[in-house]
Amino acid sequence: MADLFRSVINIISVFAIPLMIAVFLGWGFIKKVHVYEVFVEGAKDGFQTAIRIIPYLVAMLFAIGIFRASGAMDLLAMIISPVTNLIGMPADTLPMALMRPLSGSGSLGIMTELMKTHGPDSFIGVLASTMYGSSETTFYVLAVYFGSVNIKNSRHAVPVGLLADLAGMLGAVFICRILFGI
């Protein structure tokens, strides 16, 4: 069963991105959309948006720096570690799971540190990489996107985003346990 699952995942991973690109280009061709020109217009709009969100980005990065430097990240990891041990998630990957919703660069730094310590082919290295790819920087995204369109009340976006991150983390542990049999 696990070998069949690995084979299917390998086949999907080889064809997924080229197939998506072909589908987007094909759909644009069918709808008679000038894909390149539309892409360039979107890039121009993206640049203007980037300029508008700089204050939100600076505030978010400042808050993340305070959170890590204060030791709150380590304290939170220590409190949550008994639960993660029950689901088979190594304690070393807990800071990665906690940082990912906050900061892409912070979680990338943690992942790099885990790779240096345990190796990229270790279970911890593979799990950290899978966590990085299966979740989003929720608070960063909300600060940037909501800030760029001046939304002040995020309502259910934070809890839903955090639930999605939790699902991504649990899914990463589950998939890595199946694929790597550890």
C-alpha positions in Angstrom: 0.0 0.0 0.0 2.8 2.5 1.0 4.7 1.6 -2.2 1.7 2.3 -4.4 1.1 5.6 -2.6 4.8 6.5 -3.2 4.5 5.7 -6.9 1.4 7.7 -7.3 2.9 10.7 -5.5 6.1 10.5 -7.6 4.1 10.4 -10.9 1.9 13.4 -9.7 5.0 15.4 -8.7 6.6 15.0 -12.1 3.6 16.2 -14.1 1.8 18.7 -11.7 3.6 22.0 -12.5 4.0 21.5 -16.3 0.4 20.4 -16.5 -0.8 23.5 -14.5 1.2 25.8 -16.8 -0.2 24.1 -19.9 -3.8 24.3 -18.6 -3.5 28.1 -17.8 -1.9 28.8 -21.2 -4.5 26.6 -22.9 -7.4 28.2 -21.1 -6.1 31.7 -22.0 -5.8 30.6 -25.6 -9.4 29.2 -25.6 -10.7 32.4 -24.1 -8.6 34.5 -26.5 -6.7 36.2 -23.7 -3.3 37.8 -24.5 -1.6 35.9 -21.6 1.7 37.7 -21.7 0.2 41.2 -21.8 -2.2 40.3 -18.9 0.8 38.9 -17.0 2.7 42.2 -17.4 -0.3 44.3 -16.3 -0.6 42.1 -13.2 3.1 42.6 -12.5 2.7 46.3 -12.7 -0.2 46.2 -10.3 1.8 44.0 -8.0 4.6 46.5 -7.8 2.1 49.3 -6.8 0.7 46.9 -4.1 4.1 46.2 -2.8 4.8 49.9 -2.2 1.4 50.2 -0.4 2.0 47.3 2.0 5.5 48.2 3.2 4.3 49.7 6.5 2.3 46.6 7.3 5.2 44.4 6.4 7.6 46.4 8.7 5.2 46.2 11.6 4.7 42.4 11.1 8.4 41.7 10.9 9.0 43.8 14.0 6.4 41.9 16.0 7.9 38.5 14.9 11.3 39.7 15.9 10.1 40.6 19.4 8.2 37.2 19.7 11.3 35.2 18.9 13.8 37.4 20.8 11.7 37.4 24.0 11.8 33.6 24.3 8.1 33.3 23.9 8.6 30.9 20.9 10.7 28.5 23.1 8.2 28.7 25.9 5.3 28.0 23.6 7.2 25.0 22.1 7.9 23.6 25.5 4.2 23.9 26.5 2.9 22.2 23.3 5.5 19.5 23.0 3.6 16.8 25.0 0.8 17.0 22.5 3.1 16.8 19.5 4.8 13.7 21.0 1.4 12.0 21.0 1.0 12.5 17.2 4.5 11.4 16.4 5.9 14.8 15.6 9.5 15.2 16.6 10.0 18.0 19.2 12.8 19.5 17.0 10.2 20.4 14.3 7.9 22.2 16.7 9.5 25.6 16.3 9.1 25.3 12.6 5.3 24.5 13.0 4.9 27.5 15.3 6.9 30.0 13.2 5.4 29.1 9.8 2.1 31.0 10.4 4.1 34.0 11.5 7.0 34.4 9.1 8.3 32.8 5.9 11.9 34.0 6.4 11.8 33.0 10.1 10.5 29.5 9.3 13.0 29.2 6.5 15.8 30.0 9.0 14.5 27.3 11.3 14.2 24.8 8.5 17.8 25.6 7.4 19.0 25.1 10.9 17.2 21.8 11.1 18.8 20.7 7.8 22.3 21.6 9.1 21.7 19.8 12.4 19.9 16.7 11.2 20.6 16.5 7.4 18.2 17.1 4.5 17.4 13.4 4.1 16.6 12.8 7.8 13.0 12.4 8.9 13.2 15.8 10.7 14.6 17.5 7.5 12.0 16.0 5.3 9.2 16.8 7.7 10.4 20.4 8.1 10.4 20.8 4.3 7.0 19.3 4.0 5.6 21.6 6.7 7.1 24.6 4.9 5.4 23.6 1.7 2.0 22.6 3.2 1.2 25.7 5.2 1.1 29.4 4.8 2.4 32.5 6.6 -1.1 33.3 7.8 -0.4 36.4 9.8 1.9 37.8 7.2 -0.7 37.2 4.4 -3.5 38.7 6.5 -1.4 41.8 7.4 -0.3 42.3 3.8 -3.4 41.5 1.9 -5.9 43.0 4.3 -3.7 46.0 4.8 -3.3 46.6 1.1 -7.1 46.9 0.7 -7.6 48.6 4.1 -9.6 45.9 5.8 -9.6 46.6 9.5 -11.8 43.7 10.8 -10.4 40.3 9.8 -13.4 38.5 11.4 -12.9 34.7 10.8 -9.8 34.9 8.7 -7.3 34.4 11.5 -9.0 31.3 13.1 -9.7 29.8 9.7 -6.1 30.5 8.6 -4.7 28.9 11.7 -6.9 25.9 11.3 -5.7 25.5 7.8 -2.1 25.7 9.1 -2.8 23.1 11.7 -4.3 20.8 9.0 -1.2 21.4 6.9 1.1 20.5 9.8 -0.9 17.4 10.7 -1.1 16.4 7.1 2.7 16.8 6.8 3.3 14.5 9.8 0.8 11.9 8.4 2.2 11.9 4.9 5.9 11.8 6.0 5.1 8.9 8.3 3.5 7.0 5.5 6.1 7.9 2.8 9.2 7.4 4.9 7.8 4.8 7.3 9.3 6.3 10.4 
